[in-house]
Amino acid sequence: MPLSLYGVPEEFDVIVIGGGPAGATTAGLLSKKGHRVLVLDRERFPRYHVGESLIPAFMRPMQELGITERMDARGFERKYGGTLVWGNEQIPWNFSFIKGGPYAYAYHTRRADMDALILDRARELGAHVIEDATVKEPILEGDRVTGVRYSLRGSEGTREARARLVVDASGQARVLSRRLTEITWHEELQNVAVWTYFDNCDRLPGDEWTNILIEGLKDGWFWAIPIDKGTFSVGYVTRSADVGDSDRSLEELFITQRNNTTKLKELLANARQSAGYRTARDWSYTSKSFYGNGWVLVGDSAAFVDPLFSTGVALATLAGSTLTRIVDQILKHPHIEEKALDRYATAYRSFFDEIREFVERFYDRTKYKEFYYSLAQEMVDPEKKNDPSVDFVTLISGLSGKHPMFQITLDDLIGDASASAPAS
């Protein structure tokens, strides 16, 4: 028989699987609107996660949560732009976020600290958060998901929790979506990454002091992210297929390719490696369905794109913010659920596909800076209202405001629902 958990109700408006940025943002903002939300995460925060560099679009949902000042207070490194060694001339070039919209900076962070900060804010706003909780399976009534069964670390048996809607924000684990939908892999972006950390690193000069460095090579590219006090996250990305044909380990590949760099090699000249190597592979996929009867996906459980422009966390939290507005209306007007979630999925997929298409085309390192600028303009500003360099920054900042992701409204659906709702 399923067990109950002391002090925890078994009925909620929304259950969120996963307490990372997507789940914590969704849970926090729904709780802020007065809804009863349960968050279940299998880890105990703070927990390690790669992806330390953020983009300005991330600032919008953090403002909604009311925690941007806390990020400064925690000493997170402000990120004002980027430096690239990319293209056929291999000459470094820069971009500054101030050119692309209302946010002049984002942050570089230790993700363990940042993710814990967002999840703690969700708690403050009223979400019931349970860590060390592993979701085992969805509870189904007919074809509708009405809750989940989960276990607690160190405890026997399973617990049950039920809700009017279940949100899968479990990241690449895809706890719910793995059971309920399939994914489409994006073959052009099937890559592998190997990364580690260095202390005592040198910095880029002048205004580039806090820039992320992205340095392209013939067969891949490096990131170098200044986290704090001379510590850098440094990773190498290349095609999975190429690694599969190599006799070298990923660590050996990292060292060999690092020695082929120019700018990165300068930053690491006096550095000391301070951690072991970590690896990940086979990124970039899209779920075939973003929602179903009683469930919806957000963040990496829905889709994931190559980390070239550090878009993952921003896309996940923006989606969480958008989903919050939609779920708030679904809870008030249950009749609009399917149409509202379909509108969310269409907007989310459109925004994701734009980023994915740009990354795929940007991977052609035979071009020149102006080509990449014009490519961005073609995608986000076909009327050519802005300078191409501005369009480039707007795109990689995640602030391309023409998308329905930012403009979604449900007023028409609510009207339809009210008209068709049964009399009480």
C-alpha positions in Angstrom: 0.0 0.0 0.0 1.4 3.5 -0.8 2.6 5.4 2.2 1.8 9.0 3.0 4.6 11.4 4.1 4.3 13.2 7.4 3.1 16.8 7.1 2.7 16.6 3.3 -0.7 16.7 1.7 -1.4 14.2 -1.1 -3.5 16.5 -3.3 -2.0 19.5 -5.2 -2.9 21.7 -8.1 0.4 21.0 -9.9 3.2 18.5 -9.4 6.6 19.5 -10.8 9.1 16.7 -11.4 12.6 18.2 -11.0 13.8 21.2 -9.1 16.3 22.6 -11.6 15.9 26.0 -13.2 12.9 25.0 -15.3 11.1 23.3 -12.5 11.9 25.7 -9.8 10.9 28.7 -11.9 7.6 27.1 -12.8 6.9 26.0 -9.3 7.9 29.4 -7.8 5.8 31.5 -10.1 2.8 29.2 -9.8 3.0 29.3 -6.0 3.3 33.1 -6.3 -0.1 33.0 -8.0 -1.6 31.1 -5.1 -1.5 27.6 -6.4 -0.6 24.5 -4.4 2.6 23.1 -6.0 4.7 20.0 -5.1 8.3 19.7 -6.4 10.0 16.3 -6.4 13.7 16.0 -7.1 15.9 13.0 -6.8 19.0 15.0 -5.7 19.8 17.1 -2.6 20.6 20.7 -3.4 23.1 22.2 -4.0 24.2 19.6 -6.5 26.7 19.8 -9.4 25.6 20.8 -12.8 27.5 22.0 -15.9 26.3 25.1 -17.8 27.8 27.9 -15.8 27.4 30.7 -18.4 24.0 32.4 -18.9 22.4 34.8 -21.4 20.3 37.9 -20.8 17.0 36.2 -21.6 17.5 34.4 -18.3 17.1 37.8 -16.4 13.4 38.1 -17.3 12.1 35.1 -15.3 14.6 35.9 -12.5 13.1 39.4 -12.2 9.6 37.7 -12.0 10.9 35.6 -9.1 12.5 38.6 -7.5 16.0 37.3 -7.1 18.3 39.3 -9.4 19.7 41.3 -6.5 20.4 38.1 -4.6 22.6 37.0 -7.5 24.7 40.1 -7.2 24.8 39.7 -3.4 26.1 36.1 -3.9 29.0 37.5 -6.0 28.0 35.8 -9.3 30.3 37.1 -12.1 28.5 39.5 -14.4 28.7 38.5 -18.1 28.6 41.4 -20.4 29.3 39.6 -23.7 31.6 37.2 -25.5 34.8 36.8 -27.4 35.0 34.5 -30.3 37.8 33.0 -32.3 35.5 31.8 -35.1 35.4 31.9 -38.8 37.8 31.6 -41.7 40.2 34.3 -40.6 40.6 33.1 -37.0 40.7 36.7 -35.8 39.1 37.3 -32.4 35.9 39.3 -32.4 33.5 40.4 -29.7 29.9 41.1 -28.9 28.3 43.0 -26.1 24.8 42.3 -24.8 24.0 46.0 -24.4 23.5 46.1 -28.2 20.7 43.5 -28.1 18.1 44.7 -25.7 17.1 45.8 -22.2 19.6 43.6 -20.3 23.3 44.7 -20.4 24.5 41.5 -18.7 23.7 38.0 -17.5 25.9 35.9 -15.2 28.5 33.3 -15.0 27.8 31.1 -12.0 28.5 27.9 -10.2 25.4 26.1 -11.2 25.1 24.4 -7.8 24.8 27.7 -6.1 22.5 29.3 -8.7 20.1 26.3 -9.0 19.8 26.1 -5.2 19.0 29.8 -5.1 16.1 29.5 -7.5 14.8 26.4 -5.7 15.0 28.1 -2.3 13.0 31.0 -3.8 10.3 28.6 -4.9 10.1 27.4 -1.3 9.8 30.9 -0.1 7.0 31.6 -2.5 5.1 28.6 -1.1 6.1 25.5 -3.2 6.3 22.3 -1.2 9.8 20.9 -2.2 10.8 17.3 -1.4 14.4 16.4 -2.2 15.9 12.9 -2.4 12.6 11.9 -4.0 12.7 9.6 -7.0 9.6 9.5 -9.2 8.9 5.9 -10.2 5.9 6.2 -12.5 2.9 8.3 -13.4 -0.5 7.5 -11.9 -3.0 7.0 -14.7 -6.8 7.2 -14.6 -7.8 6.0 -18.0 -5.4 7.9 -20.4 -5.0 10.9 -18.1 -2.0 11.4 -15.8 -3.4 12.4 -12.4 -0.3 12.1 -10.2 2.9 10.2 -9.6 4.3 7.5 -7.3 7.7 8.3 -5.8 10.1 6.9 -3.2 12.3 8.6 -0.7 16.0 7.9 -0.3 16.5 5.7 2.8 12.8 4.7 3.1 11.0 1.7 2.0 7.8 1.6 -0.1 6.3 4.3 -2.3 4.3 7.4 -1.8 1.6 8.9 -4.0 0.8 12.5 -4.8 -2.0 13.6 -7.1 -2.6 16.8 -9.0 -4.7 18.4 -11.7 -1.6 18.7 -13.9 1.9 17.1 -13.8 4.9 19.1 -15.2 8.0 17.1 -16.2 11.0 19.4 -15.6 13.4 16.5 -14.9 15.9 17.6 -17.6 17.6 15.1 -19.8 16.5 12.3 -17.4 13.0 12.9 -19.0 11.3 11.0 -16.1 7.8 11.4 -17.5 8.4 12.1 -21.1 10.5 9.0 -21.6 7.4 7.0 -20.9 4.8 9.2 -22.7 6.5 10.4 -25.9 9.5 9.8 -28.1 12.3 12.2 -29.2 13.7 13.3 -32.5 17.5 13.6 -32.5 19.0 16.5 -34.5 21.8 14.7 -36.4 23.7 17.9 -37.3 24.3 18.5 -33.6 25.2 15.0 -32.3 28.3 16.0 -30.4 30.4 15.0 -27.4 31.9 17.3 -24.8 34.8 16.8 -22.3 35.4 19.5 -19.7 37.3 20.3 -16.5 38.2 23.2 -14.3 41.4 25.4 -13.9 42.5 27.8 -11.2 44.9 30.7 -11.5 43.8 31.5 -15.1 44.6 34.8 -16.8 41.7 37.0 -18.0 40.9 38.6 -21.3 41.9 42.2 -21.4 39.9 45.4 -20.8 36.2 45.3 -21.5 36.5 41.6 -22.3 37.4 40.8 -18.7 34.2 38.7 -17.9 33.5 37.6 -21.5 33.0 33.9 -22.2 35.6 32.8 -24.7 34.5 30.5 -27.6 37.4 29.4 -29.8 36.8 27.3 -32.9 39.2 24.7 -34.3 39.1 22.6 -37.4 37.3 19.7 -35.7 35.5 21.3 -32.8 35.5 24.2 -30.4 36.4 25.2 -26.8 34.5 27.2 -24.2 36.2 29.0 -21.4 34.0 30.5 -18.7 35.4 32.7 -15.9 33.4 31.6 -12.8 35.2 33.4 -10.0 38.6 34.2 -8.5 40.6 32.9 -11.4 38.6 29.7 -11.8 37.6 28.8 -15.4 35.3 26.1 -16.7 36.9 24.8 -19.9 35.3 22.3 -22.3 35.9 20.9 -25.7 33.1 19.9 -28.1 33.4 17.8 -31.2 31.2 15.5 -33.3 30.4 12.2 -31.6 31.1 10.3 -34.9 34.6 11.7 -35.1 35.4 10.6 -31.5 34.0 7.1 -32.2 36.7 6.6 -34.9 39.5 7.7 -32.6 41.9 5.6 -30.5 42.5 8.5 -28.1 40.6 9.0 -24.9 38.5 12.1 -24.5 41.0 13.4 -22.0 43.9 13.0 -24.5 41.8 14.7 -27.2 41.1 17.6 -24.8 44.8 18.1 -24.2 45.8 17.8 -27.8 43.2 20.2 -29.0 43.9 22.7 -26.2 47.5 22.9 -27.4 46.1 23.8 -30.9 44.3 26.9 -29.6 45.6 30.5 -29.6 43.6 32.6 -27.2 42.7 29.8 -24.8 46.3 28.7 -24.5 47.2 32.2 -23.4 44.6 32.2 -20.7 45.8 28.8 -19.4 49.5 29.6 -19.6 49.9 29.8 -15.8 46.8 27.8 -14.8 46.5 24.7 -12.7 43.9 22.0 -13.4 41.7 21.7 -10.3 39.2 19.0 -11.1 38.8 15.7 -13.0 37.3 15.4 -16.5 33.6 15.1 -17.1 31.9 14.1 -20.4 28.5 14.2 -22.1 27.3 13.2 -25.5 24.4 13.0 -28.0 22.8 16.4 -27.3 20.2 18.2 -29.3 16.8 16.6 -29.5 13.1 17.6 -29.5 10.3 15.6 -27.9 7.6 14.7 -30.4 4.9 15.7 -28.0 5.3 18.6 -25.5 2.1 17.7 -23.6 -0.7 15.2 -23.2 -3.7 14.5 -21.1 -2.8 15.8 -17.7 0.9 16.4 -18.3 3.2 18.9 -19.9 7.0 19.2 -20.5 9.3 22.2 -19.8 13.1 22.7 -20.1 15.4 19.9 -21.2 12.7 17.3 -20.8 11.0 18.9 -23.8 14.0 19.8 -25.9 17.7 20.4 -25.7 20.0 22.3 -28.1 23.8 22.3 -28.4 25.4 24.6 -25.7 27.4 26.8 -28.2 25.6 30.0 -27.1 24.6 29.0 -23.6 20.9 29.1 -24.3 19.8 26.1 -22.2 19.0 27.7 -18.9 17.5 30.8 -20.4 15.2 28.7 -22.7 14.2 26.5 -19.8 13.3 29.4 -17.4 11.6 31.4 -20.1 9.5 28.4 -21.0 8.7 27.9 -17.3 7.6 31.5 -17.0 5.3 31.1 -20.1 4.0 27.8 -18.8 3.1 29.4 -15.5 0.8 31.9 -17.2 -0.9 29.1 -19.2 -1.3 26.7 -16.3 -2.7 29.5 -14.1 -5.5 29.9 -16.6 -6.0 26.2 -17.1 -6.5 25.8 -13.4 -9.1 28.5 -13.5 -10.7 27.4 -16.8 -10.2 23.6 -17.1 -12.0 23.5 -20.5 -9.1 25.2 -22.2 -6.4 22.7 -21.2 -5.8 21.0 -24.5 -5.9 24.2 -26.7 -3.9 26.2 -24.2 -1.1 23.5 -24.0 -1.1 23.2 -27.7 -0.5 27.0 -28.0 2.3 26.7 -25.5 3.9 23.8 -27.4 3.7 25.6 -30.7 5.3 28.7 -29.3 8.0 26.8 -27.4 8.9 24.6 -30.5 9.1 27.7 -32.7 11.5 29.5 -30.3 13.6 26.4 -29.9 13.8 25.7 -33.6 15.0 29.2 -34.3 17.9 28.8 -31.9 18.7 25.3 -33.2 18.7 26.4 -36.8 21.0 29.3 -36.1 23.4 27.0 -34.2 23.5 24.5 -37.0 24.3 27.1 -39.6 26.8 28.9 -37.3 28.8 25.7 -37.0 30.1 26.4 -40.5 33.4 27.9 -39.5 34.5 28.7 -43.1 32.6 32.0 -43.1 33.4 35.4 -41.7 31.9 37.6 -39.0 29.7 39.6 -41.3 28.2 36.4 -42.6 27.1 35.4 -39.1 25.6 38.8 -38.6 23.6 38.6 -41.8 22.4 35.1 -40.9 21.0 36.4 -37.7 19.3 39.3 -39.5 17.8 36.9 -42.0 16.2 35.0 -39.1 15.0 37.7 -36.7 14.8 40.9 -38.7 14.0 40.1 -42.4 12.8 43.7 -42.8 16.3 44.8 -41.9 15.2 47.4 -39.5 18.4 47.1 -37.4 22.1 46.8 -38.0 23.0 43.1 -38.6 25.4 43.2 -35.6 22.4 44.2 -33.4 20.3 41.4 -34.7 23.2 38.9 -34.0 23.3 40.0 -30.3 19.5 40.0 -30.0 19.4 36.5 -31.2 22.2 35.0 -29.1 20.8 36.9 -26.1 17.5 35.0 -26.4 15.6 38.2 -26.7 14.1 37.9 -30.2 10.8 39.3 -29.1 8.7 38.6 -32.2 8.1 35.1 -31.0 4.8 33.9 -29.6 6.8 32.6 -26.6 6.8 36.2 -25.3 3.4 37.3 -26.7 1.2 34.3 -25.9 -2.4 35.1 -24.8 -5.3 32.9 -23.9 -8.1 35.4 -23.9 -9.8 33.9 -26.9 -9.6 30.4 -25.4 -11.0 31.5 -22.1 -13.9 33.1 -23.8 -14.6 29.8 -25.7 -14.3 27.9 -22.5 -16.7 30.1 -20.6 -19.2 29.8 -23.4 -19.0 26.0 -23.5 -18.7 25.3 -19.7 -21.5 23.3 -18.3 -24.0 25.1 -16.0 -23.3 24.5 -12.3 
